[in-house]
Amino acid sequence: MDLFDLAKRKKVLLMAHRGVAFGNIPCNSLQAFQIALNQGADIVELDVECSSDGVLFVQHPGMEKVHLGLQDSIKNYPSSMVSNLRRFNCDMAPTEWTIVTLEDALLLLRGKCIVNIDKFWKNPKQIAELVRRLGMEDQVLIKTANRPGYLEDVERYAPDLPYIMLVREEDHMHLELMRRRINYIGVEALFSTDDAPVASCEYLDRMHRDGKIVCCNAIVYDYREVLSSGHTDDVSMVEDPERGWGWIADRGFDLIQTDCLLPCRQFLEATGRRAK
């Protein structure tokens, strides 16, 4: 995988946050992933949690009540029970769609797009083994925060898998990541103001000189948690896409994570910011 080269050719890559969910189509479902493919996603992001008997499922930890109507984590239940849970739609009504295993999600997406596996740090050994068994070492992108032990787990279990780190406001890890025995390809930058170091043109230029990509989050999962200094999907859809997606692309970010994949893609292509 050469995401840096792909980003240069496309100008801006697009990542579908948990697929494309709306109405009765729940996030992190096979249906949401298929829609993301249909709408031209370069990357599909998904979350992973493990059942009590070691089966990897696509589920955001901590969101079981909202997404599944479950009061606690699926890690406390066997896969035989988890696999029968129905996903809830945006009105928290059960749908016909059940929770799916990570293996089923990867099989759907294999050969069609890159897969960003979030929450990798929770089950690094199992995830890495599954990715290799499916022959998808070059088609996944693993991600962790900068926490004690996380990099060591990447080095131990997945030194060959493409890796990005979450950095907030300022990046103190770039040089160390360049030295580590990992397949470091870039970062996901979170920033609360336009003048944050990780949002500066100087930082982006340095990362590009080193052959690394920088991802920007346009999503809003909690308005109190600022991820991209207000340059969001919300602003782009409700007010002016120039203030949201346009600013991100013009700043020099290589990848936009979005909950509004199709309108984002159409805007960027129509304004010449992304290759068709």
N, C-alpha and C positions, 0 to 999 in steps of 0.2 A: 504494500500500500504506500503510495506517495501522495498524501493529502496535500502537502505543500504544492506539488506540481498541479494537482487537480484544482486547488483553490486559485492558482494563477491562471489556469485556462478558463475557469468559470467566473472568475473575479470574486464572487461571493458564493460560498456553499451554504446550503440550507439544511437544518436539522429539525425534524418533526419531534416535538416534545411529547413523549408517550404516544406517538402516532398522531393521527388527526381525529379528535373526538368532538362530537356535537350531538345535541338531541338525545336520541336513544343509543348512540354508539359510544360505549364507554372507553376511557383512556386505557392504555396498556392491554388492549385486546387485539386479537388477530384481525378483527374488522378495522380497527383504527390504524393498524400497520398497513393493511392493504390499501386503505384510502390514501395514506401517506405516499405509498408507491405510485398510486394512480395520479397523484398531484405533483409528482416529480421530486420527491425528497432525495437528497444526496445521502443523508444519514437519518436513521430512525433511532431515537433515544428510548430506552426502556429501563425499568427498575427490577431488581431481583431480590427475592426473599426465599428462604428455605423452610420446608416443612419439617416436622419433628423427626421424620424418618429419612431426611436427607435429599428430598426431591426439590429441585430448583423451580420456582414458579415466578411468573412475571407479576410483581406486585410491589407497590411503594410501601416500605415499612412505615407504620404509624398511621396509614390511611385506610386501614381495614374497615372501620365503622362506616366511613363515607363511601368507599368503593365496593364493599362486600356485605355491609350490614353485620359485620362481625365485631364483637366487643374487644377482642384482643388480637395479638399477632398470630398469623398463620403458622409461625414457627412452633406454636404450642399444639398443633394438630397434625395428625398423619395425613399423608398425601391422598389416601382414599376418601377422606372427608373434604380436604381442600379442593380437590379436583371437581367436586360437585357444587361448589359455591358459585352462585350467579353474580355477575357484575351488575352494579347499579348504574342507572343513567343519571343525567344531570338533575333530575327531580328526586333522586334517591329511591327510585322505583326499580325493582329487579327486572333485568332484561333476559332474553333467551341466551345471552352469551355467558359462558362459564369462564372462570379463571383458567389460564393456560400455562403449560410448562415452558421454561426457557428453551428447552430443546425444540418444541413445536414452533415457537416464535422464530428461532434461528433458522429452522428448516424453511419456513415461509419466506424469510428475507435473504436466504443464502443465494449469492450470485446476482442479487438485484440492487443492493445498496450496502452501505456500511452500517454497522450496528454499534451504537454507543451503549455499552453496558454500565449503567450507573449502579451505585451501591456495591461495586466490585469488592470493596474491602471487607464486606460481611462474610463472603464465602469465596475467597480467592482461589483456593485449591480446587474446589468442585467446579467453579466456572471455567478455570483454565483447562481442566481436563476435558470438559464437555466441548469447549471450543476446538481443541485439538482433535477430539474424536470425530467431530463433524468436518474437519479440514478447513476451518474458517479462520486460521491464524492471521490471515491478511485481510480479513473482512470485518474485524471487530475493532472497537476503540474502547479501551478500559479507562476508568476515571476514578480517582480518589481525591479526598481532601489532603491537606498537609497535616497529618496527625502522627504521633509516635507509633511506629511499627508498620504503618501503611506501605511506605516505600520498601521496607525490608520484605514484606509479603509479596510485593510486585517482583522484586529481585529473585525471591525464592521460587515463586510459583509461575510467574509469567514474564520473564525478562525479555521474551521475544515478541510479546503482544504490543501493538501500538498503544501508547500511554499518554494521557494528558492529566495535568494536576489542576485542581481548583486553587486560584490565588485571589486574594481580596485586597483591593486598594493598592498594594505594592507587592512586587515579586522579589522575594529574597532567595528563591530556590533555583533560579535558572542555571547558574554556573554549576551548582552541585548536581542538578539533574543531568547536565551535559556529561558529568564525570561518572555517574552511576551506571551500573550494569543493567540498564533498562532500555527499552525502545521508546525513548522520549521524543514525542513529535510536536508538543505544544502545550498550551494552557487554556483553561476557561477562566476568563477574567471577570471578576465581580467588582463593581465600583459605584460609589454613591454620588460622586461629583464628576463633572467633565474634566477637571484638572487633576484627578487621581493619577498617580504614576503609571498604573497599568492601562490607562486610557489615553496616554500621551502619544503623540506621533513619534517621539524619540524612542519610546519603548517598543512600539509596533515595528518601527524601522529596524531596531536592533534584533528583534525576534526574527524578522524576515531575513536579515543578513545571515543569521545562524540557521536558516532553513526550517524555522518553526512556525506553526500557525497559532493564531489567537482567536478564540471563540468569544462571542458576546451573547448574553442572554437577553432577549427581548420579552421573555415571558414575565407574567406577574402571577405568582402563586399566593402572595400576601402583600398588599399595598404598603405595609409597614416595613417590609424587607426590600430595600432598594438594591437592585441587581445591576442596573445599567443607567443610572443617573436620570431616570425618567424617559429614556429613549426606548419605549416599550411597544408591545403589540397594542395595548390599550390606546396610547396616544396615536399610533399609526392608523388604527381603525376608526376611532371616534373623532379625532381632530385633523391631523396632517401627517401622512406617511413620511414626508420630508424630515419632520422632527424626530421620527422614530427610526424606521429602517433606513431611510436615506442618510441620516447622520451616521449611523453605525457603519454603513458601507463606505461613505466618504472619509470616515476617520481612518479606514484601513484595516478593519477587522476582516478576517478571512472566512468566518463562519458565524451565522446567526441561528441561535436556537429559538424556535417560534412555536406558538400555538395556533398560528394563522398562516399555515404554509402556502396555500394557493394565492391569496391576495398579496402576501409578501413577495412571492416569486413573480407574480404578474407585474407588480409595481417595479421591482428591481430590473426586470427585463425591459419593460416599457421605457424606463428612464436610462437605459444603457449601462446600468450598474452590474448587470449579470448577463453572461452569455446565454443565448437561447439554445 
